């Protein structure tokens, strides 16, 4: 057992089939650490001892002349330092991953914000156009974009231009109607001036 312990840089123990130490480099260590290794099959396990140490255990069954198990050899090596280093590395990897995820999320948010800005402005302009406010325009929004946002911007721009043309047509019709009304009134006044008082009053009315 001492030679095995030195070869593996571990503590070595000889256990009976009840898990009791029969011999060992530090007799009583398995019981003191409250370890209950499986005895029937070869196993490599990491134990958390009662002392708080992390122990790497390697168990090998011992067979008798009739090939039946009669005992087991257990080696234990303190790997607390290695485990602490692994936990620190895992924590660092986790923190790095979370930082990268946060950076990626921020970059994605910034990209989506930039990509959706024309859509938000288009919605605002459409809302104003629906209220009849034709003075609003998509200022500062790129119409040369080839994505869906650019197509929507182009559509809103065309819609606004058509609504402006329609408004200009309405204004022109209104001005034409006003001119016609003034012309008719002037003609009626001239006609009324050539009539007697009673007929003139009826015409003016």
C-alpha positions in Angstrom: 0.0 0.0 0.0 2.8 2.6 0.7 4.4 1.8 -2.6 1.1 2.1 -4.4 0.4 5.4 -2.6 3.8 6.8 -3.6 3.4 5.7 -7.2 0.0 7.4 -7.5 0.8 10.3 -5.2 -2.2 9.2 -3.1 -3.3 7.5 0.1 -4.0 3.7 -0.4 -6.4 1.6 1.6 -7.5 -2.1 1.7 -11.2 -2.5 2.3 -13.3 -5.5 3.2 -16.6 -6.2 1.6 -18.4 -4.1 4.3 -16.3 -1.1 3.4 -14.2 -1.2 6.5 -10.5 -0.4 6.3 -8.4 -3.4 7.0 -5.1 -1.6 6.2 -4.0 1.7 4.8 -1.3 4.4 4.6 -3.4 6.6 7.0 -5.6 4.1 8.7 -9.0 5.5 9.6 -9.1 8.1 6.9 -12.0 6.6 5.0 -14.1 6.4 8.1 -13.1 9.9 9.2 -14.1 11.3 5.9 -17.5 9.4 5.9 -16.8 7.9 2.5 -18.9 5.1 1.1 -17.3 4.0 -2.2 -19.0 1.3 -4.3 -17.2 -2.0 -3.6 -18.4 -4.3 -6.3 -17.1 -2.7 -9.5 -14.1 -0.6 -10.6 -14.9 3.1 -10.1 -13.4 6.5 -10.3 -15.3 9.1 -8.3 -14.8 12.5 -6.8 -15.8 12.6 -3.1 -16.6 15.5 -0.8 -15.1 14.5 2.5 -16.3 15.4 6.0 -13.3 17.7 6.3 -14.4 19.7 3.2 -11.6 18.4 1.1 -12.2 17.2 -2.5 -10.9 13.6 -2.8 -10.4 11.7 -6.0 -11.0 8.0 -5.3 -10.1 5.1 -7.5 -11.4 1.7 -6.4 -10.4 -1.7 -7.8 -12.0 -4.9 -6.6 -9.7 -7.7 -5.4 -10.6 -11.2 -6.5 -9.7 -14.4 -4.8 -8.4 -17.7 -6.3 -12.0 -18.7 -7.2 -12.4 -15.3 -9.0 -14.9 -14.1 -6.4 -14.4 -10.7 -4.9 -12.8 -10.8 -1.4 -11.9 -7.1 -0.9 -11.2 -3.8 -2.6 -8.2 -1.4 -3.0 -9.1 2.3 -2.7 -6.7 5.2 -3.4 -7.5 8.7 -2.4 -5.8 11.9 -3.7 -6.6 15.4 -2.4 -7.6 17.5 -5.4 -9.0 20.5 -3.5 -6.6 22.9 -5.1 -7.2 21.6 -8.6 -11.0 21.7 -8.0 -10.8 25.3 -6.7 -8.8 26.2 -9.8 -11.3 24.5 -12.1 -14.2 26.3 -10.3 -12.4 29.6 -10.8 -11.8 28.8 -14.4 -15.5 27.9 -14.9 -16.6 31.1 -13.1 -14.3 33.1 -15.4 -15.6 31.3 -18.5 -19.2 31.9 -17.3 -18.5 35.6 -16.7 -16.8 36.0 -20.0 -19.7 34.2 -21.8 -22.2 36.5 -20.0 -20.2 39.5 -21.0 -20.0 38.4 -24.6 -23.7 37.7 -24.6 -24.4 41.1 -23.1 -22.2 42.8 -25.8 -23.9 40.7 -28.5 -27.3 41.6 -27.2 -26.3 45.3 -27.1 -25.0 45.2 -30.6 -28.1 43.4 -31.8 -30.3 46.0 -30.1 -28.4 48.9 -31.6 -28.6 47.2 -35.1 -32.3 46.6 -34.7 -32.8 50.1 -33.5 -31.0 51.5 -36.5 -32.9 49.1 -38.8 -36.3 49.9 -37.4 -35.8 53.7 -37.1 -37.1 54.3 -40.7 -40.2 52.1 -39.9 -40.9 54.1 -36.7 -40.6 57.4 -38.7 -42.8 56.0 -41.4 -45.5 55.1 -38.9 -45.3 58.6 -37.5 -45.7 60.2 -40.9 -48.6 57.9 -41.8 -50.3 58.8 -38.6 -49.9 62.5 -39.5 -51.1 62.0 -43.0 -54.2 60.2 -41.8 -55.0 63.3 -39.8 -54.6 65.5 -42.9 -51.3 67.0 -41.9 -49.5 67.0 -45.2 -46.6 69.1 -44.1 -44.8 66.2 -42.4 -42.1 64.4 -44.4 -39.6 61.6 -44.0 -36.7 63.9 -43.3 -33.3 62.3 -42.8 -34.6 58.8 -43.8 -32.7 57.0 -46.5 -34.9 56.1 -49.4 -32.0 54.3 -51.2 -32.1 51.3 -48.9 -32.9 48.0 -50.6 -34.4 46.3 -47.6 -38.1 46.2 -46.5 -37.7 49.5 -44.5 -36.5 51.3 -47.6 -39.4 50.0 -49.6 -41.8 51.2 -46.9 -40.2 54.6 -46.9 -40.5 54.8 -50.7 -44.2 53.8 -50.4 -44.9 56.5 -47.8 -43.1 59.1 -49.9 -45.2 58.2 -52.9 -48.4 58.3 -50.9 -47.5 61.7 -49.5 -46.8 63.0 -52.9 -50.1 61.7 -54.3 -52.0 63.2 -51.3 -50.2 66.6 -52.0 -51.3 66.4 -55.6 -54.8 65.6 -54.6 -54.8 68.5 -52.2 -53.5 70.8 -54.8 -56.2 69.6 -57.2 -58.8 70.3 -54.6 -57.4 73.8 -53.9 -57.4 74.5 -57.6 -61.0 73.4 -57.9 -62.0 75.5 -55.0 -60.3 78.6 -56.5 -62.0 77.9 -59.8 -65.4 77.6 -58.1 -64.8 80.9 -56.3 -63.8 82.6 -59.5 -66.9 81.3 -61.2 -69.1 82.4 -58.3 -67.6 85.9 -58.4 -68.1 86.0 -62.2 -71.7 85.0 -61.8 -72.3 87.5 -59.0 -70.7 90.3 -61.1 -72.9 89.4 -64.1 -76.0 89.3 -62.0 -75.1 92.7 -60.6 -74.6 94.1 -64.0 -78.0 92.6 -65.1 -79.7 94.0 -62.0 -78.3 97.5 -62.8 -80.2 97.5 -66.1 -83.6 96.6 -64.5 -86.2 98.4 -62.5 -86.0 98.5 -58.7 -88.4 95.6 -58.1 -86.7 93.3 -60.7 -83.3 94.4 -59.4 -84.1 93.5 -55.8 -85.3 90.0 -57.0 -82.1 89.5 -59.0 -79.8 90.6 -56.2 -81.7 88.3 -53.8 
